[in-house]
């Protein structure tokens, strides 16, 4: 497995466009505190969301830390998850973006299958 793609191991092997768009919408909802919206209306995969989300997170972490912490709370990353990602090394904003996408996927998936 390619180490840079290990984060996707928790995602289904094939994701529907509907699910990808639902995750994108959930991210926009949770990042709404700071007015973030994706520049594209259509993303082919969850991984394709990462670049733009990583840039947003990097800006939040460096310029608007208190807003970033509010977003972390809204996304519902646990303190344990947050600290784990911080200790991972490498590109922290990218790792945080991956954690956000995974958490948002979990929320959308659970809502879809339990409602």
Secondary structure by P-SEA (a helix, b strand, c coil): ccccccccccccccccaaaaaaaaaaaaaaacccccccccccccccccccaaaaaaaaaaacccaaaaaaaaaaacccaaaaaaaaaccccaaaaaaaaaaaaaaaaaaaaaaac
